[in-house]
Amino acid sequence: MIIARTTVELRAALDSKTGSIGFVPTMGALHVGHRTLIEKARRENDVVVVSIFVNPTQFLAGEDLSKYPRKEEADFKICELCGVDVLFYPEINTMYGKDEVGIKCPDIRGYILEGASRPGHFDGVLTVVMKLLNLVRASRVYFGKKDAQQLSLITQMVENYFMNVEIIAVDTVRESDGLALSSRNVYLSQEERIDALKLSASLKKATHLVMQGVIETKAISNAMMGILQPLKVEYVAIVNRRFEAIPEVIIGDTIVLIAARVGSTRLIDNVWM
């Protein structure tokens, strides 16, 4: 495995490879969910590239960038065991300069749900993903469905800028008890982890209701809120793939999303229908 820390080293590493490139961008603290993305990229491509970069531009004022979990040694080992060909591990000054051209998220879709509580967050996400895709020149890039709004906006950016890369969406990976895997789960106490299961439980409730023929989104949301109590719920939303609110579930074009705080830890989860 080649570890590239600069853009020059990355380009040299990629120039030494041939064939299709599968790319998995991450912020590190890798878990089974990331490994699933990497393994899928390994099966579907000649070359696999993983980036680990805790992107400062997607953190807002009051969000402590320094506290984001970092596990460099473990992350490198996971990448090596998964057969990663090139690991890109840049410093901040490699990725950003002064007075840069910026990427702006859409005025509506970028400022609802996750964007409402974190205005400007998606500007930072789209900026760093644009930079990484231009550097890696991937054939395919792999993202998890858990960050559904992020995935939707990145897909729109790729379409709007006519970028030649295929986006592969991969199902959320869960613990055996249903908790969606997240780097933030390490912040949960044992008691809080039990409370966090209310997120997946409410999504199961939504799925069961739809299977029983209940498709009115207001009724489904109310049932979910009952399960989520007494968590501090930021939103329960039922939208189509374009992130537009809908009155009824449309099978094949619906996402049910939750954001809630469990103790001081903010978690998100969703189910695609």
C-alpha positions in Angstrom: 0.0 0.0 0.0 1.3 3.4 -1.0 0.8 6.2 1.5 0.7 9.6 -0.2 0.7 12.7 1.9 1.0 15.4 -0.8 -0.7 15.9 -4.1 2.6 15.3 -5.9 3.0 11.9 -4.1 -0.7 11.0 -4.9 -0.3 11.8 -8.6 2.9 9.8 -8.7 1.2 6.8 -7.0 -1.8 7.0 -9.4 0.5 7.3 -12.5 2.1 4.0 -11.5 -1.3 2.2 -11.6 -3.5 1.2 -14.6 -7.2 0.4 -14.9 -10.3 1.6 -13.2 -10.1 3.5 -9.9 -12.5 3.0 -7.0 -12.3 5.8 -4.4 -13.6 5.9 -0.8 -13.2 9.4 0.8 -13.3 9.3 4.6 -12.5 11.3 7.7 -10.9 8.4 9.4 -11.8 6.5 12.6 -12.7 3.7 10.2 -15.3 1.1 11.2 -17.1 -1.8 9.5 -19.2 0.6 7.5 -16.1 2.1 5.9 -14.7 -1.4 5.4 -17.8 -2.3 3.5 -17.3 0.6 1.1 -13.6 -0.3 0.6 -14.4 -4.0 0.0 -17.0 -3.1 -2.5 -14.6 -0.8 -4.3 -12.0 -3.6 -4.2 -14.4 -6.0 -5.9 -15.4 -3.6 -8.6 -12.2 -1.8 -9.6 -8.5 -2.5 -10.6 -7.2 0.2 -8.2 -8.6 1.2 -4.8 -7.8 4.7 -3.3 -8.9 5.7 0.2 -8.5 9.2 1.6 -8.4 10.1 5.3 -8.9 13.8 5.9 -10.7 15.6 8.7 -12.1 18.4 6.6 -12.1 21.7 8.6 -14.4 23.6 6.3 -17.4 21.4 7.2 -17.1 22.1 10.9 -19.0 25.2 12.1 -18.3 27.6 15.0 -18.7 25.8 18.2 -18.1 22.4 16.7 -14.8 21.1 18.1 -12.6 19.9 15.2 -9.9 18.8 17.6 -12.2 16.4 19.3 -13.1 14.4 16.1 -11.9 10.9 16.7 -8.5 10.1 15.1 -7.1 6.6 14.9 -4.2 6.8 12.4 -2.4 3.5 13.2 -5.7 1.5 13.2 -6.9 3.2 10.1 -3.7 2.4 8.2 -3.9 -1.2 9.3 -7.6 -1.5 8.2 -6.7 -0.1 4.7 -3.8 -2.4 4.4 -5.9 -5.5 5.3 -8.6 -4.5 2.9 -6.2 -4.3 0.0 -6.1 -0.6 -0.5 -3.6 0.4 -3.2 -3.2 4.1 -2.4 -4.0 5.9 0.9 -4.1 9.6 0.6 -3.4 11.3 4.0 -3.0 15.0 3.5 -2.4 17.9 5.9 -4.8 20.9 5.9 -2.3 23.1 4.1 -2.1 20.5 1.3 -5.8 20.7 0.7 -6.5 24.4 1.3 -4.8 27.7 0.5 -5.7 31.3 1.2 -8.6 33.2 -0.5 -9.9 30.2 -2.4 -12.6 29.8 -5.0 -15.6 28.3 -3.2 -18.3 25.7 -3.9 -21.8 26.7 -2.7 -24.5 24.2 -1.9 -28.0 24.7 -3.4 -30.0 27.5 -1.7 -32.9 25.2 -0.7 -31.7 21.6 -0.5 -28.5 22.7 1.2 -30.2 24.5 4.0 -32.9 22.1 5.1 -32.6 19.2 7.6 -28.9 18.8 8.2 -28.2 22.2 6.5 -30.8 24.0 8.8 -28.9 23.1 12.0 -25.5 23.4 10.4 -25.7 26.3 7.8 -22.6 26.2 5.6 -21.7 22.7 6.5 -22.5 21.4 3.0 -20.4 24.1 1.4 -17.4 22.6 3.1 -18.4 19.0 2.2 -18.9 19.8 -1.5 -15.7 21.8 -1.7 -13.5 19.0 -0.3 -15.3 16.3 -2.3 -14.7 18.3 -5.5 -11.0 18.7 -4.6 -10.6 15.0 -3.9 -12.5 13.8 -7.0 -10.3 16.1 -9.2 -7.1 14.7 -7.5 -8.0 11.0 -7.6 -9.7 11.0 -11.1 -11.8 8.0 -9.9 -13.9 5.8 -12.1 -16.3 5.2 -9.2 -16.7 6.8 -5.8 -18.4 5.1 -2.9 -20.6 6.7 -0.2 -22.8 5.3 2.5 -26.6 5.9 2.4 -26.6 6.9 6.1 -25.5 10.4 5.1 -28.4 10.6 2.6 -28.6 14.4 2.2 -24.8 14.6 1.7 -25.0 11.9 -0.9 -27.9 13.7 -2.7 -26.0 17.0 -2.9 -22.7 15.3 -4.0 -24.7 13.6 -6.8 -26.2 16.9 -7.8 -22.7 18.5 -7.8 -21.4 15.8 -10.1 -24.3 16.2 -12.4 -24.2 20.0 -12.4 -20.5 20.2 -13.1 -20.5 17.3 -15.7 -18.0 15.3 -13.7 -17.0 12.0 -15.2 -17.4 9.7 -12.1 -20.0 7.2 -11.1 -21.4 7.5 -7.6 -22.1 4.2 -5.9 -24.5 4.4 -2.9 -24.0 1.6 -0.4 -26.5 0.5 2.2 -26.0 1.5 5.9 -24.2 -1.0 8.0 -25.6 -1.7 11.4 -24.6 -3.4 14.7 -26.5 -6.6 15.5 -28.9 -4.6 17.7 -29.7 -2.2 14.8 -27.6 0.8 15.7 -26.2 2.4 12.6 -22.4 2.4 12.6 -20.9 5.9 13.1 -17.6 7.3 14.2 -19.6 9.3 16.8 -20.8 6.1 18.5 -17.6 6.1 20.6 -18.9 9.1 22.5 -21.9 7.2 23.8 -22.0 5.9 27.3 -23.4 2.4 27.9 -26.7 3.8 29.0 -26.8 6.3 26.1 -26.1 3.5 23.6 -29.3 1.8 24.7 -31.2 5.1 24.2 -29.6 5.4 20.8 -31.4 2.3 19.7 -34.6 4.4 19.6 -33.5 5.8 16.3 -33.4 2.4 14.5 -36.5 1.3 16.4 -38.5 4.2 15.0 -37.3 3.5 11.5 -38.4 -0.1 11.9 -41.8 1.2 13.0 -42.1 3.4 9.9 -41.2 0.4 7.7 -43.8 -1.8 9.4 -46.5 0.8 9.0 -45.8 1.2 5.3 -45.9 -2.6 4.9 -49.3 -2.6 6.6 -50.5 0.0 4.1 -50.1 3.2 6.1 -48.5 5.7 3.7 -49.6 9.1 5.1 -46.3 10.7 6.2 -47.9 12.6 9.1 -49.2 9.5 10.7 -45.8 7.7 10.2 -43.9 10.7 11.7 -46.2 10.9 14.7 -45.7 7.2 15.4 -41.9 7.6 15.1 -41.9 10.5 17.5 -43.7 8.4 20.1 -40.8 5.9 20.0 -38.1 8.5 20.0 -39.2 10.2 23.3 -37.6 11.4 25.5 -34.6 12.0 23.1 -34.0 15.6 21.9 -35.2 15.1 18.3 -34.0 17.7 15.8 -36.1 16.4 13.0 -38.1 13.5 11.6 -38.6 14.0 7.9 -40.1 12.0 5.1 -39.0 13.2 1.7 -38.5 12.0 -1.9 -35.1 11.4 -3.4 -35.0 15.1 -4.3 -35.5 15.9 -0.6 -38.9 17.5 -1.2 -41.5 16.9 1.6 -44.3 14.5 0.5 -47.7 13.8 1.9 -47.6 10.1 1.2 -44.8 7.5 0.9 -43.9 6.6 -2.6 -42.2 3.2 -2.8 -38.9 3.5 -4.6 -38.7 7.3 -4.1 -38.9 7.9 -0.4 -36.3 8.4 2.4 -37.3 8.6 6.1 -34.7 10.6 8.1 -34.0 11.3 11.8 -31.6 13.5 13.6 -31.5 13.4 17.4 -29.2 14.0 20.4 -28.4 11.2 22.7 -26.8 12.9 25.7 -24.4 15.3 24.0 -23.9 13.2 20.9 -25.8 14.0 17.7 -26.8 11.0 15.7 -28.5 10.6 12.3 -30.1 7.6 10.7 -32.5 6.9 7.8 -34.2 4.2 5.8 -34.7 4.3 2.0 -38.1 3.0 0.8 
